[in-house]
Amino acid sequence: MRGAVVAAAAAALGNMLQGWDNATIAGALLYIRRDLPALQAHPALQGLVVATSLIGATIVTTFSGPLSDSRGRRPMLIASALLYSLAALLMLWSPNVHILLLARFVDGFAIGLAVTLVPVYISETAPPDTRGLLNTLPQLTGSTGMFLSYCMVFLMTLAPIPNWRIMLGVLLLPALIYLLVTIFYLPESPRWLVSKGRMKEARTVLQMLRGLQDVSAEMALLVEGLTTAHDTAIEEYVVGPPEDGHGEAKVTLYGPDRGMSGLAPGSMFGSAVTLSSRQGSVLDHLKDPVVALLDSLQDMKPPAGGTTDVPNLGSMIGVHDRPPIDWDEENSGDDDGDIAAPLLGVRRHSSLTIAGEATSTLGIGGGWQLAWKWTEGVAPDGTRQSTVKRMYLHEEHADGVHAAALVSQSALCTRQDELLLAGPAEVEAGWRELLEPGVRHALVCGVAIQILQQFSGISGVLFYAPQILEQAGVGVLLSRLGLRDDSASILISGLTTLLMLPSIGVAMRLMDVSGRRSLLLWTIPVLVASLAVLVAASVAPMAAAAHAAVCTGSVVVYLCCFVMGFGPIPNILCAEIFPTRVRGLCIAICSLAFWLADIAVTYSLPVMLSSLGLAGVFAIYAAVCCLALAFVALRVPETKGLPLEVIIDFFNVGAKGTLPNLHDDDDDDDY
């Protein structure tokens, strides 16, 4: 765990700089207006000083995904740190408004790279059972950066003549720390290394991240995750003991209709899927198939151990008599540039040893096992042929041992007698892959939830929060302490940010316990209620003190619930639901939707306030939150604890539009 935590914390510093920058520009803008006459003569330039960073982030987002897929996650995060440093130097200098605008534009590039790629990096390096917790770190570091920056700006406003260039230029110090950390403590993503055929490096990084020497199972999983499966299906099995009686690591998986004495005819997972596909409420029928599948899966818990009659599945999924995968052998590239060369070297042995050690199971986390099955068939020309399928098996217990499996074409195995990767030395993805049903399905989910997040009212509430606290008497209290209006305004904003930090800590604890979907379903209704109270407080006559108390309470509740759910979860989900080979590209599209929606909300808010008033604006935001709640309930699946590759296969199954019929009469399959 230590390696994964260090890597996630190092990457999340990029979001801390984003929060730091957002707070400093809000405070420094009060003094920039006084110092640069051009801003006073042209009010539009004042808004451009803030908006230029959004424009820069939007532009770089369109390139960040494809660049990270081709050049790597780590170089892009190092580039983000360099751009932060360059922007800080330019802001520290800024002799005129034009240099300041250039600095803000460069700063937007840095922000765009960090916001887009940090969730991707953390998802690809974190283990499944703590991925949600570690991917909430960017939210925590971003809010912490805002709070620390507000404290710094507040102290500087106490000076007789505050220097806005120093306020902005102080960003250089954390930016240099971020640069050093990314260079010395940030390894490359093992999933990206595998996609480029750099197996030895990938294994070394995984060993460091997991604190284990044997990472064979995860290495095999990463290779299997390179392909975008078209034929993923769910199959259901009853697991039987070895039939040969010689104690070999070989088992039989029976189809549900074959059964075994004393065993139930079907798995819990299969029964749940079949039941939900045939009956249920109208809501059940409206649910996305992926949501229904993963809901039934999350209702089950993996067994703690085996039974007396049948051994535990984890010790039974055998890979006996298979050749070894030598992760130290990489495709070095021939002189003729043969891109179709396999990624892996193969050495034949009488029994399978992976990474030099014998194994009888490939556990990939979350109660899942990775195995392969070989099926014989006859080609149209009459020749016999064998097909290798990979299986993500999920163990269940009822009256006996059952397993549900996600089955699709293997990327690692091409023949029963050899383990070869069926693919080029570098897995290059293109825009055409976005049209694959599973990828397209996930992309719609990711883009929609990013847009809904931005239109859920967070910009309006943050804009209005200082006024709410001012009405509550915080400003009067601070003025009695001898603070100027500027200093009091900055301190109020800092207090608003401080309120968020404990809630983010709670979200980190619950992200892998309750799950992403559950947190959204619990917190979005609270957002709706908070906005409804703000609408009522704006139109209903009440005493000033009561009005201030009601509004303050609503804002605090809204902010706390937002940072627990709708704040971090869209980025977490988007980093989990796309295949490795197009993850960067898909994340770039989702981030582009995020920034465009952010720009739209930022520029529409003043217009809406002037035409609809505060009550009308918050009423619209409440309606959007209701729409978001319906979307989450019907279209956003639960992904906690699942390996990334398993999540992707569920989207491939769900893209078919209907839940599968699990019950078939296949012959026994040996493993």
Secondary structure, DSSP 4 states (H G I P E B T S, - for coil): -HHHHHHHHHHHHHHHHHHHHHHHHHHHHHHHHHH-HHHHH-HHHHHHHHHHHHHHHHHHHHHHHHHHHHH-HHHHHHHHHHHHHHHHHHHHH--SHHHHHHHHHHHHHHHHHHHHHHHHHHHHHS-GGGHHHHHTHHHHHHHHHHHHHHHHHHHHHTSSS--HHHHHHTTHHHHHHHHHHHHHH-PPPHHHHHHTT-HHHHHHHHHHHHT-S--HHHHHHHHHTTS--SS-EEEEEEEE--SSSS--S--EEE-TTT--TTS-SS-HHHHHHHHHHHS--HHHHHS-HHHHHHHHHHTS---SS--SSS--GGGT---TT-PPEEEEEE----TT--TTS-SEEE---SS-EETTEE-S--EEETTEEEEEEEEEEE-TTS-EEEEEEEEEEEEEESSSEEEEEEEEE-SS-SBTTB----S-SS----GGGGGSHHHHHHHHHHHHHHHHHHTTSHHHHHHHHHHHHHHTTHHHHHHHTT--HHHHHHHHHHHHHHTHHHHHHHHHHHTTTT-HHHHHHHHHHHHHHHHHHHHHHHHS---HHHHHHHHHHHHHHHHHHHHHTTTTHHHHHHTTSS-GGGHHHHHHHHHHHHHHHHHHHHHHHHHHHHHHHHHHHHHHHHHHHHHHHHHHHHH----TT--HHHHHHHHHHHTTSS-------PPPEE-
